[in-house]
Structures are given as C-alpha cells and as structure tokens.
Amino acid sequence: MDSAFSGVESLDVTVGNDYRYPSVSEVSLAPFHNFSPTLKSLDVGPIAFPCPRLFDFVCSFPLLENLGLEGHNGAWLDEEDPYEPRIVIPSTSPVLSGNLEFHVLAGAAKIVRPLLDLPNGLHFRSPALSCEFMEDTQWVTELVTLCSHSLESLDILHTPRCAFICAWSTPIT
C-alpha cells in the first residue's frame, strides 16, 4: 500500500447495503492487507460466512482495537461442510481491546470459533452482540466469557424470528 495511507486509524469495508448484494467474502480483501500500520478500527460487512481470508485480513493490523463484523451463514447450514475452505489462524493477532460490534443473522459459530482461537486472545471492553437464532447464543456466550476479564459494558440483542425482541445493556461494575 502507498505510504499516503500510513496514518489511517479507521477503515470500513462495505459491499452493498444488504444481503441481496455481493458480500465482502465474494470480494478480494487483498488490496487492503496492511492498509495502514496505525489502523485501530475496522468494520467489515456484510459477510457471507465462511470467509476464510477474513482473519488473515484482520490480523494484518497489529494495533487493531475495535472490530465490527456483520453477516450471515452463506450456506445457511449449521453442520460442517467438508468442502468448505479451511480458516487458517495466523500466528499473531491484533490487540482487540476496544469495542466489538457483532451482528450475525445466522451461523455465528463460523465467525466466533476462529475469533476464540486467535493467539493473543480477546480483550474487548465493550462488545455489542446480536444474533437471531437460538443456536448462535452459545457462541455469543463463549465470546463474552473469553472477554469477561476486560469487560466494561455489554450489549446483547437476541431477535428470534417471529418473536418479541429481548435486549439488555449492562455496565460492568
């Protein structure tokens, strides 16, 4: 990347504005790798999971604190697909000590599992998490548990289809 972008601290990678348009997983993220060595905030979406190169992309920003992910399970299947590209977790990962914005329609396992495996761990202070399917709540719970040592606030929104909205926001004391 050109050194003209060396001071950028925030990047938003958006393709379309809903799930009828191509998703980030269908577009190459390669031109944005190492976009700015000072990047602290990254928002990516919509993503059709799995997106095997997503974590390599996220880990190319060593100072990254804030991460926003929006997406859905592209295959709309909960079971593992033996032909699905494998996610390779890099040997180092960014700081990830700020905010996490995580909005997933379905298939949270395909994005949370690799997040949980990042080598430097997760240290988010203010996660805002939402999911639609009950099966995804276990992954949201695991993510919150892993960040419990650093939590300052927590927002969780579970919007089951054809049901009332259950939402809560809790400052951590």
C-alpha positions as CSV (number, residue, x, y, z in Angstrom):
1,M,0.0,0.0,0.0
2,D,1.1,3.5,-0.6
3,S,2.6,5.3,2.4
4,A,0.0,8.1,1.9
5,F,-2.4,5.9,4.0
6,S,0.1,5.2,6.8
7,G,-1.8,7.3,9.3
8,V,-5.3,6.0,8.7
9,E,-6.9,4.8,12.0
10,S,-10.3,3.6,10.8
11,L,-11.5,1.5,7.8
12,D,-15.0,0.5,6.8
13,V,-15.2,-2.2,4.1
14,T,-18.8,-2.4,2.9
15,V,-20.1,-4.1,-0.2
16,G,-23.8,-3.3,-0.8
17,N,-26.1,-2.5,2.0
18,D,-28.0,-5.7,2.5
19,Y,-27.8,-9.5,1.7
20,R,-29.1,-9.3,-1.8
21,Y,-25.8,-7.7,-3.0
22,P,-22.4,-9.4,-3.1
23,S,-20.8,-9.8,0.3
24,V,-17.3,-9.0,1.4
25,S,-16.5,-12.7,1.2
26,E,-17.1,-12.5,-2.5
27,V,-14.7,-9.6,-2.9
28,S,-10.9,-9.8,-2.5
29,L,-9.6,-8.2,0.7
30,A,-6.0,-8.5,-0.5
31,P,-5.7,-4.9,-1.7
32,F,-6.4,-3.7,1.9
33,H,-3.9,-6.0,3.7
34,N,-1.6,-3.9,5.8
35,F,-3.5,-0.8,4.5
36,S,-2.3,1.3,7.5
37,P,0.1,0.3,10.3
38,T,-1.8,2.6,12.6
39,L,-5.3,1.2,11.9
40,K,-7.3,0.9,15.2
41,S,-10.9,0.4,14.0
42,L,-12.1,-1.9,11.3
43,D,-15.7,-2.6,10.2
44,V,-16.4,-5.3,7.6
45,G,-19.7,-6.4,6.2
46,P,-21.9,-7.8,5.0
47,I,-20.0,-11.1,5.2
48,A,-21.3,-14.4,3.9
49,F,-19.6,-17.0,6.2
50,P,-17.4,-18.8,5.9
51,C,-14.9,-16.2,4.8
52,P,-11.6,-18.0,5.2
53,R,-9.3,-15.0,4.4
54,L,-11.1,-12.7,6.9
55,F,-8.9,-13.5,9.9
56,D,-5.7,-13.2,7.9
57,F,-7.0,-9.7,6.9
58,V,-8.0,-8.7,10.5
59,C,-4.6,-9.9,11.8
60,S,-2.7,-7.8,9.3
61,F,-3.4,-4.8,11.5
62,P,-1.3,-5.3,14.7
63,L,-2.7,-2.2,16.5
64,L,-6.4,-3.0,15.8
65,E,-8.6,-2.4,18.9
66,N,-12.1,-2.1,17.5
67,L,-13.7,-4.7,15.2
68,G,-17.2,-4.6,13.6
69,L,-18.5,-7.7,11.8
70,E,-21.9,-8.0,10.2
71,G,-23.0,-11.1,8.2
72,H,-24.8,-14.4,7.9
73,N,-24.1,-18.0,7.2
74,G,-23.8,-18.1,3.4
75,A,-24.5,-21.8,3.2
76,W,-27.4,-21.5,5.7
77,L,-26.3,-24.8,7.3
78,D,-25.2,-25.5,10.8
79,E,-23.2,-28.6,10.1
80,E,-19.6,-28.6,8.9
81,D,-19.1,-28.8,5.2
82,P,-16.1,-31.0,4.3
83,Y,-15.6,-29.0,1.1
84,E,-15.6,-25.6,2.8
85,P,-12.3,-23.7,2.7
86,R,-10.4,-24.0,5.9
87,I,-9.7,-21.0,8.0
88,V,-6.0,-20.6,8.8
89,I,-5.4,-18.7,12.1
90,P,-2.3,-16.5,11.8
91,S,0.4,-16.9,14.4
92,T,-0.1,-13.4,15.8
93,S,-3.2,-11.4,16.3
94,P,-4.0,-7.7,17.0
95,V,-4.7,-6.1,20.3
96,L,-8.5,-6.3,20.1
97,S,-9.0,-4.4,23.4
98,G,-11.7,-1.9,22.4
99,N,-15.2,-2.4,21.0
100,L,-16.7,-5.4,19.2
101,E,-19.8,-4.8,17.1
102,F,-21.0,-8.3,16.1
103,H,-24.3,-8.7,14.2
104,V,-25.0,-12.1,12.7
105,L,-28.2,-13.3,11.2
106,A,-27.2,-17.0,11.3
107,G,-24.1,-19.1,11.6
108,A,-22.3,-17.3,14.5
109,A,-20.2,-20.5,15.0
110,K,-18.4,-19.9,11.7
111,I,-17.1,-16.5,12.8
112,V,-16.9,-16.8,16.6
113,R,-14.9,-20.1,16.6
114,P,-11.9,-18.6,14.7
115,L,-12.2,-15.4,16.9
116,L,-11.8,-17.6,20.0
117,D,-8.7,-19.2,18.5
118,L,-6.8,-16.0,17.9
119,P,-3.4,-16.4,19.5
120,N,-3.3,-13.2,21.6
121,G,-6.9,-13.8,22.9
122,L,-9.7,-11.3,23.0
123,H,-9.7,-8.3,25.4
124,F,-12.8,-6.4,24.2
125,R,-14.1,-3.8,26.7
126,S,-17.4,-3.1,25.2
127,P,-18.9,-5.8,23.0
128,A,-22.3,-5.2,21.3
129,L,-23.5,-8.5,20.1
130,S,-26.7,-9.6,18.2
131,C,-27.9,-12.8,16.8
132,E,-31.2,-14.2,15.5
133,F,-31.1,-18.0,16.0
134,M,-31.0,-19.7,19.4
135,E,-28.2,-22.0,18.3
136,D,-26.0,-18.9,18.0
137,T,-26.4,-17.8,21.6
138,Q,-24.0,-20.4,22.8
139,W,-21.2,-18.8,20.7
140,V,-22.1,-15.4,21.9
141,T,-21.9,-16.7,25.5
142,E,-18.4,-18.2,24.8
143,L,-17.2,-14.9,23.3
144,V,-18.4,-12.9,26.3
145,T,-16.9,-15.5,28.7
146,L,-13.5,-15.1,27.0
147,C,-13.7,-11.3,27.3
148,S,-15.0,-11.3,30.9
149,H,-11.7,-10.2,32.4
150,S,-11.7,-6.9,30.4
151,L,-15.5,-6.1,30.1
152,E,-16.6,-2.6,31.0
153,S,-20.0,-2.8,29.3
154,L,-22.0,-5.4,27.4
155,D,-24.9,-5.1,24.9
156,I,-26.7,-8.2,23.8
157,L,-29.6,-8.3,21.4
158,H,-31.3,-11.6,20.6
159,T,-34.0,-11.2,17.9
160,P,-35.7,-14.5,17.3
161,R,-37.8,-14.7,14.1
162,C,-41.5,-14.0,14.7
163,A,-41.0,-13.2,18.4
164,F,-40.6,-10.3,20.8
165,I,-37.2,-8.6,20.9
166,C,-35.2,-9.3,24.0
167,A,-32.5,-6.7,24.7
168,W,-30.4,-5.7,27.6
169,S,-27.4,-3.5,28.2
170,T,-25.4,-3.8,31.3
171,P,-22.5,-1.7,32.6
172,I,-19.9,-4.0,34.2
173,T,-19.0,-3.0,37.8
